[in-house]
Structures are given as C-alpha cells and as structure tokens.
Amino acid sequence: MSIDPWYDSAGRVANEWAADAEFVVRTLAASPPHIGALDFDHVAYIGHSMGGAAAFEACRLDPTCRAAVDMDGTLWTEVRNTGLLSPSLLLQDDQTAECPRVGPVQ
C-alpha cells in the first residue's frame, strides 16, 4: 500500500488553507475592522497540525508575513523545499520521550 496519495491530499488541503488564510488577511487589510490597531504590514501565521503546515505555506506566499509558527504539523507544501525568509518556529512532538506521570489535580 502506498501512502503517496495521502501525502498529495494533505498537500492540497494545506495549500487551500494557506490560500484561505491569505484571503482573510487581504480582506481585512482592504477593510480593517474597528477593533483597535491592526498592522497588516506585519502579519504572523500560526497553526496546529495541518493548520501549522498551512501557516508556513501562507507565510511563504504572503510578502507581508513577518513570522510563522507550526505546532506539530508536517510540512506538505512547497515551503518544505524552499523554507521561509521570515522567522519561523516549528514545534514537534518527541515521540521517543516518556511522558511524566501527573497526579490528579487537587
């Protein structure tokens, strides 16, 4: 059994989510909400799992991106090959480490 079709699907989803995120930023920048100071010249994309992969791809595509955070997401898109020019943080689970046992909350 080949897992390549799943990788292709994950890449398509991450690309769509990246495009969605970039659309939201462009739309808000064109008509900023009146909720306080928002700086659309310095955008950060942050996400978890597939959303983290999309955050990195959105940052790659958006020239206003100043940072990206991916919390435990595999990079499925072109950013995997190109990297980012903006500062980035990739947090990943260490599956080889043991989880300490935590007692009940008092």
N, C-alpha and C positions, 0 to 999 in steps of 0.2 A: 504494500500500500504506500502510495506517495503522499507526502504532506504538502508538496508544492502548490496544489490548488488552494489549500487553506492559506498559505503564505500570500498567494496572489489576492485572495479575498480580503485578507487583513490589510494589505497594501491599499486596495481600492477603498475600503472603509476609512482608513486613516487619511487618505487623500481627500475624500469627501468631507470629513470632519474638519480638516485643515482649511478647506475652501469655505466651509460654513463659518468657522471662527474668523477668518479674514473678512468675510462678508459682514459679519456683525461689527467688527472694528471700523470698516469703511462706512457702514451705515450710520453708526454712532458719531463718527468724525464729521460726516456731512450734516448731521442734525443733532448736535450734542444735547443730551438731557440736562435739565436744570437742577442737578442734584449735587452740585459742587464742582470743584476744579478737577477736570479730567484732562490729561495730557496725551493726546493721540499721536504725538511725535515720538513718544517713548512708551511703547507697548510691550507688555510681557505676556507670554502664553504659558499657561500652567495646566497640567492634566495628569490623570492617573490611568494606568494601564493603556488601553487603546487611545484614550484621551491624551495621555502623555506623548504617545507617538505622533498624534495629530498636532500637539502643541509644538513639537520640534519641527515638523514639516511646515506648519503655519509660519513659524519664525523664519524658516529658510526662505519662504516666498514673500514675506512682508518686509519691505525696506524700513518700516518704522519700528520693527521689532528690536528691542534692546536687551531681551533676556528670554530664556525658555527653561521650564522645569518639567521633567518627565519622571513621575513617580511610579516606578516598577512597570514601565511599558517597553516592549520590544520595538525597535525602530524598523518599520517595514517599508518605508518610502525612500525616495532619492536622498534624503538627508543622511541616511545610513552611509552613503558613498561620499557625499560632499562635505558633511559636517556643517557647523554653523560658524558664522563670523561673530555673532553676538555671544555674550557669556551664557553658559548653559550649565544646568545641573541635572545629572541623570542618577536617580536613586534606584538601586536594585536590591532585591531580597537576596540574602546569602543563605541558600538552601542547605549549605553544608554545616551551618552553625546550629547549635542546640538552643532551643528557646527556654529561658529560665522559667521554672515553675513559679507562678504567682499565687499567693494565697487569696482567700476571699476578702472582699472589701469590707472594712469594719465601719 
